[in-house]
Amino acid sequence: MWADDAALDAAARRLDEWESSLAERAERARALSTTMRDLTGTARNADRTVEVTVDSTGLLIDLTLDEGIRQQPATRTARQILEITAAARADLLRQVSATVGETLGDDASAPAIIDSYRSRLLPDQGSNDARR
């Protein structure tokens, strides 16, 4: 099957390189997963009466309301909570984008991961595909 030993050696080297590349990608994926799991996004309004923190999936995990919030209508407070939650998700998306960029670099899967988070965290903005 092999015409000479050089061709066989070259094929073996290519297989070794391919295996090494797969192992490196798997390690980067594990590292990314671990880092992303611990990310949170936080935002607060300008007068610091509302602060929201979301977990790595965008779910609300902490809400802090300053006592000054009692001086405004409940409907305004509710609207602020929703707006600040969206801002916290945007903060999380910025962190996700930075983390993916640092961990994966120019890997072709990086934009897909970021778009997946974008579509879940900021559904009104959609993915890159939706904007084309």
N, C-alpha and C positions, 0 to 999 in steps of 0.2 A: 504494500500500500504506500509506504513512504519511499521515495526515490533515494534519499540519502539521510544520514544522521543529522545533518544541518537542518533540514526541513522538519524533522521530528523534534529537534531541540527548540526550534522557533515556535512550533505549535505548542509545545509544553510551556514555554515562557509566556505565550499569549494566554493560555489557560490559567497559569499562576497569577498573571496580572489581573485577569478578569475576576478571579476568586478574591484577590486582595482588594480590588475595587468594590466588590459586593460587601466584603466584610467592613470596609471603611464606611460605606454608605449606611450599613445597618447600625454601626456604632454612632454615627452622627444622628440617625433617626432616634435611637434610644436616648441620646443626650438631649435632643430637641424635645422629645416627649416629656422627659423629666423636668426640664426647665419650664416648658409651657404650662405644665400642670400647676406650678407654683405662682404663676403670674396673676396679678390682680390689677384692676383699673380703678382709679379714684378721681373724683371731681367734686368741686364745691362751687356754689354760686358766688357772685361778686361780693355780696355782703356777708358771706360765710355763715348764713343761717341754715343752709342745707349742705350736707356732705354725704356722698354715696360711694360705696365701694362694691365692685362686682368681682366675682371669681373668674377663673380662666374660661368658663363657659358663658360668661356674661350675666350670670344670675346675681341678684342683689344679695350681698352677704352682710352689709353693714349700712345703717342709715343713722346719721346724727343730725338732730334738729336742735338749733340754738333756742334758748328761751325766748328770744326776740321774735320767733316765728309766731308766737301767740298774738302778736299785734296785727296780723293780717288775716284775711278771709281764708277759710279752709280750701276753697277752690284754687286760690293762688298757690297755696302750699303744695297741693296735689300736682298742679302744673309744673311747679319748680322741681318736685321730686322726679317727675317723668323726664324733664329736660336735663337734669343733672345726671340721671341714670344713663341717658343717651351719651352724655359727655364722658362719663366713666367708661362706657363701652368703647368710645372712640379712643380714650387713653389706653385701654387694653389693646385695641387694634394697633396702635402705634408701637406698643411694646412687642406685640406678636411679630409685626413686620421687622422690627430691629433684631429680635431674637432669631427669626428665621434667616434673615440676611447674614447675621454673624455666624450662625451654625452651618447653614447650607451654602452660603456664598452664591455662586451663579448656577447652582444645580437647577435643572429644569423643573423640578417639583416645587421649588420655592414659591413662584407666583400662584400655583394652584392651591397651596396651603393657605396663603394670605387671602386669596379670593374666597376660599371656603369660610374662613373666619369673618371676612367682611360681609358676606351674605347672611351669616347668622347674627352678627353683632349689630350691623347697620343695614337692615333689610331694605330700607327706603333708598339706599344708594346702589344696591345691586352689585353685581360683579363687573369686572372689566369687560366681559363678553356682552353684558346687557347695555353697556355704554357705547359699543362699537356701532 
